[in-house]
């Protein structure tokens, strides 16, 4: 499957990256409250720990623990502009497949709702491997040492959610994001980007904006699948579970 890499990258560019670039401000407005398990992971880190938020979105997790330093990265330039507001942390534009951090150098990493946007099995393994490569390796003389990462992905098993997916459904899906025209118009008014003047006599009133629907690619993970790709990527699963229609895992590099 030699052509899987360029095909997968091109597919993600069209059905993930381009979409998030267009919906960034609207998406950010809905992402503001840290999830408890992620908050707990970050707050239990030792003071002075240095880590990465891979696929940071608007950077909402950067402010959770002021005693650690994080380098946040995302493919979306517009989301990184928002994340930069969370000082003193750093925010950069970077692809998960080509992260600029020195290898084996970080105490921790988080990657929340990112790897489910990767479109081929090979690339999903490479994405997890890229996260593991950031972490300090464990010491043979110190069990439990070394850097750890927390990864979240959407679950296939969501029968109790509004989406209703469950075992037996397709795992590769297109999920709509509806950008409400009314909310966008109100946001532009606040920023002064939309004229408040009434149309002059003889002029046609401007057309009313319409709602826009964007489709984003997701791979929904079945139970145990996240741990399987962690193993294939060269990692050990320290802890794993199900939370808010997501599978999550805390991982470290193999000794």
C-alpha positions as CSV (number, residue, x, y, z in Angstrom):
1,X,0.0,0.0,0.0
2,X,2.8,2.4,-1.1
3,X,0.4,5.2,-2.1
4,X,-1.6,5.2,1.2
5,X,0.5,8.0,2.7
6,X,0.0,10.7,0.0
7,X,-3.6,9.6,-0.5
8,X,-4.3,9.8,3.2
9,X,-2.6,13.1,3.6
10,X,-4.6,14.6,0.7
11,X,-7.9,13.3,2.0
12,X,-7.2,14.7,5.5
13,X,-6.3,18.1,3.9
14,X,-9.6,18.3,2.2
15,X,-11.9,16.8,4.8
16,X,-10.3,17.8,8.0
17,X,-7.7,20.6,7.8
18,X,-9.5,22.8,5.3
19,X,-12.7,22.5,7.3
20,X,-11.2,23.4,10.7
21,X,-9.6,26.4,9.1
22,X,-13.0,27.7,8.0
23,X,-14.9,27.0,11.2
24,X,-12.1,27.9,13.7
25,X,-13.8,30.8,15.5
26,X,-17.2,29.1,15.6
27,X,-15.6,25.8,16.8
28,X,-13.6,27.6,19.4
29,X,-16.7,29.3,20.9
30,X,-18.0,25.8,21.8
31,X,-14.8,24.5,23.3
32,X,-14.1,26.1,26.7
33,X,-14.6,23.6,29.6
34,X,-11.8,21.0,30.3
35,X,-13.0,17.4,30.6
36,X,-12.4,16.0,34.1
37,X,-10.0,13.1,33.2
38,X,-7.8,15.4,31.1
39,X,-7.8,18.0,33.9
40,X,-6.9,15.4,36.5
41,X,-4.0,14.1,34.2
42,X,-2.6,17.7,33.8
43,X,-3.0,18.7,37.5
44,X,-1.2,15.6,38.8
45,X,1.9,16.4,36.8
46,X,5.0,17.4,38.8
47,X,5.7,21.1,39.1
48,X,8.0,22.3,36.3
49,X,7.1,19.5,33.9
50,X,7.4,20.3,30.2
51,X,5.0,18.8,27.6
52,X,3.1,19.1,24.4
53,X,-0.6,19.5,23.4
54,X,-0.7,17.9,20.0
55,X,-3.7,19.1,18.1
56,X,-4.5,21.8,20.6
57,X,-7.4,23.5,18.9
58,X,-8.1,26.7,20.7
59,X,-5.7,25.8,23.5
60,X,-8.3,25.4,26.3
61,X,-6.1,22.9,28.2
62,X,-3.1,25.3,28.4
63,X,-4.5,27.1,31.4
64,X,-5.4,24.0,33.4
65,X,-2.1,23.7,35.4
66,X,-0.1,26.9,35.7
67,X,2.9,25.0,37.2
68,X,3.8,23.2,34.0
69,X,4.9,24.5,30.6
70,X,3.3,23.3,27.3
71,X,4.1,23.7,23.7
72,X,0.7,23.5,21.8
73,X,0.5,22.7,18.1
74,X,-2.2,22.4,15.5
75,X,-2.6,22.3,11.8
76,X,-5.1,25.1,11.8
77,X,-3.4,28.5,11.6
78,X,-6.7,30.2,12.8
79,X,-7.0,27.9,15.8
80,X,-3.3,28.5,16.8
81,X,-4.0,32.3,16.7
82,X,-6.6,31.7,19.3
83,X,-4.4,29.4,21.4
84,X,-1.6,32.0,21.5
85,X,-3.8,33.9,24.0
86,X,-2.8,31.4,26.7
87,X,0.5,32.8,27.8
88,X,3.2,32.0,28.8
89,X,2.7,28.8,26.9
90,X,3.9,28.4,23.3
91,X,1.6,27.7,20.3
92,X,2.8,26.8,16.9
93,X,1.4,25.5,13.6
94,X,2.6,21.9,13.1
95,X,1.3,18.6,11.7
96,X,1.2,15.6,14.0
97,X,3.2,13.6,11.4
98,X,6.0,16.2,11.4
99,X,6.3,17.6,15.0
100,X,9.3,19.9,15.6
101,X,10.1,18.9,19.2
102,X,13.4,17.1,20.0
103,X,12.8,13.4,20.3
104,X,12.6,11.7,23.8
105,X,12.6,15.1,25.5
106,X,9.2,15.7,27.1
107,X,7.7,14.8,30.4
108,X,4.2,14.5,29.1
109,X,1.9,15.0,26.1
110,X,-1.8,15.2,25.4
111,X,-3.6,14.6,22.1
112,X,-7.3,15.2,22.5
113,X,-9.8,14.4,19.6
114,X,-7.0,14.3,17.0
115,X,-6.1,10.8,15.9
116,X,-9.7,10.0,15.0
117,X,-9.2,12.4,12.0
118,X,-6.4,10.3,10.6
119,X,-7.8,8.4,7.6
120,X,-5.7,5.2,7.1
121,X,-4.6,2.5,9.6
122,X,-0.9,3.1,8.7
123,X,-1.1,6.8,9.4
124,X,-3.0,6.3,12.6
125,X,-0.1,4.1,13.9
126,X,2.4,6.7,12.7
127,X,0.5,9.4,14.5
128,X,0.6,7.5,17.8
129,X,4.3,6.8,17.2
130,X,5.0,10.5,16.7
131,X,3.5,11.2,20.1
132,X,5.4,8.4,21.8
133,X,8.6,9.7,20.2
134,X,8.2,13.0,22.1
135,X,8.4,11.3,25.5
136,X,11.3,10.6,27.8
137,X,12.0,6.8,27.8
138,X,11.3,4.9,31.0
139,X,14.3,3.8,33.1
140,X,14.9,0.1,33.6
141,X,15.9,0.8,37.2
142,X,12.8,3.0,37.9
143,X,9.5,1.3,37.1
144,X,6.8,3.8,36.1
145,X,9.4,6.5,35.1
146,X,9.5,8.2,31.8
147,X,7.1,10.5,30.0
148,X,3.4,9.7,29.6
149,X,0.8,10.8,27.1
150,X,-3.0,11.0,27.3
151,X,-4.9,10.3,24.0
152,X,-8.6,10.7,23.4
153,X,-10.5,9.5,20.3
154,X,-14.2,9.2,19.5
155,X,-15.8,5.9,20.2
156,X,-17.9,3.8,17.9
157,X,-20.0,2.7,20.9
158,X,-22.2,5.8,21.4
159,X,-25.7,4.3,21.4
160,X,-26.8,6.6,24.3
161,X,-25.6,9.8,22.6
162,X,-27.5,12.0,20.2
163,X,-25.5,10.5,17.4
164,X,-26.6,6.9,18.2
165,X,-23.6,5.0,16.7
166,X,-22.9,1.6,18.0
167,X,-21.3,-1.8,17.2
168,X,-22.0,-2.8,13.7
169,X,-22.1,0.8,12.3
170,X,-19.5,2.1,9.9
171,X,-16.3,3.3,11.5
172,X,-15.3,5.8,8.9
173,X,-17.9,8.6,8.8
174,X,-18.4,12.2,7.7
175,X,-19.7,14.3,10.6
176,X,-21.5,17.6,9.9
177,X,-20.6,20.9,11.5
178,X,-23.3,23.5,11.0
179,X,-22.2,27.1,11.1
180,X,-25.3,29.1,12.0
181,X,-25.5,32.3,9.9
182,X,-27.2,34.3,12.7
183,X,-24.4,33.6,15.2
184,X,-21.7,34.4,12.5
185,X,-23.5,37.7,11.7
186,X,-23.7,38.6,15.4
187,X,-20.0,37.9,15.8
188,X,-19.1,40.0,12.8
189,X,-21.2,42.9,14.2
190,X,-19.2,42.7,17.5
191,X,-16.0,42.9,15.6
192,X,-17.2,45.8,13.4
193,X,-16.8,43.7,10.2
194,X,-20.4,44.2,9.1
195,X,-21.9,47.5,8.1
196,X,-24.8,48.7,10.2
197,X,-26.1,51.1,7.5
198,X,-29.5,50.6,6.0
199,X,-29.6,50.3,2.2
200,X,-29.9,53.5,0.2
201,X,-33.0,54.3,-1.7
202,X,-33.2,52.2,-4.9
203,X,-30.7,49.7,-3.6
204,X,-31.5,46.1,-2.9
205,X,-31.1,45.0,0.7
206,X,-28.1,42.6,1.1
207,X,-28.9,38.9,0.9
208,X,-29.4,37.3,4.2
209,X,-26.6,34.8,5.1
210,X,-27.4,31.2,5.0
211,X,-26.4,28.4,7.4
212,X,-23.4,26.5,6.2
213,X,-22.7,22.8,6.7
214,X,-19.2,21.4,6.7
215,X,-18.4,17.7,6.7
216,X,-15.4,16.4,8.7
217,X,-13.9,12.9,8.5
218,X,-13.8,10.7,11.6
219,X,-12.6,7.2,12.2
220,X,-14.7,5.9,15.1
221,X,-12.7,3.6,17.4
222,X,-14.2,0.3,18.5
223,X,-13.5,-1.0,22.0
224,X,-9.8,-2.1,22.3
225,X,-8.7,-0.6,19.0
226,X,-6.9,2.4,20.5
227,X,-4.8,0.0,22.7
228,X,-4.1,-2.1,19.6
229,X,-2.5,0.8,17.6
230,X,-0.6,1.9,20.7
231,X,1.0,-1.5,20.9
232,X,1.8,-1.5,17.1
233,X,3.3,2.0,17.5
234,X,5.7,0.8,20.2
235,X,3.9,2.0,23.3
236,X,2.5,0.5,26.5
237,X,-1.0,1.4,27.7
238,X,-0.8,2.3,31.4
239,X,-4.5,3.0,31.9
240,X,-7.5,3.2,29.6
241,X,-11.2,3.8,29.7
242,X,-14.4,5.3,28.2
243,X,-15.5,8.8,28.8
244,X,-18.2,11.0,27.2
245,X,-18.5,8.9,24.0
246,X,-14.7,8.7,23.8
247,X,-12.0,6.0,24.3
248,X,-9.0,7.3,26.1
249,X,-5.6,5.9,27.1
250,X,-2.6,7.0,29.1
251,X,0.5,5.6,27.4
252,X,4.3,5.5,27.6
253,X,7.1,4.2,25.5
254,X,8.2,0.6,26.0
255,X,11.2,0.1,28.2
